[in-house]
Amino acid sequence: MGRSPQRFLAPGDVLESWIEGVGEMRQSFVAAERPVVGDYANVRRTGRTSEAQS
């Protein structure tokens, strides 16, 4: 199942989904920030690194 060769989403890609008679949805993808080493628990709790919160 899937593409061959595989293709993964990258920053700048846009995923468009629609259901006829219901509507459409667009999702733009951006690069994730790299968490500070040892800051993983904070990222899981808040979704942001401590640097991003400052």
N, C-alpha and C positions, 0 to 999 in steps of 0.2 A: 504494500500500500504506500502511496506517496509518489513524489516525483523522482525521476532518475535522469540526470543527476539531481541531488537534493538542492533546494534553494531556500535560504533562510531569510527572514525579514531583517531589514537593515535600517538604520536611521534615515529618515526621509521617505521611506515607503509609506503608502497609504493603502489601507484595506477597506474596500467598499463592499457592503453587504446589503441586500435588499430582498424584500418579500413583496411580490405583486399584490396590490390592494392594501398593504399595511404601511410600507414606507421604507426608508433606507437609513443606513448608518455608516459613518466614515470614521476611521480610526487612523490617526497619523502617529508614526513611531519616531521616537527620539533616542539618542544614546543615553544610557544610564550613567550617573555619576559613580565614580569608583569610591567605595567607602574607605575611610581611614582604617588602617590595620587595628584590630581590637575594637572597632566600632560596630561590629556586626549586630550585637544585641540591640543597639540603639536604632539601627536601620530597620530591623524586624519590627520594633515597637512603634516607630513613628513614620517609617517610610523615607526618612531623610538622614543624612549624616549630621554629626554635630556641627561641622563646618557650614552646612547649608542652613542650619537653624540660626546661626549668628546674625 
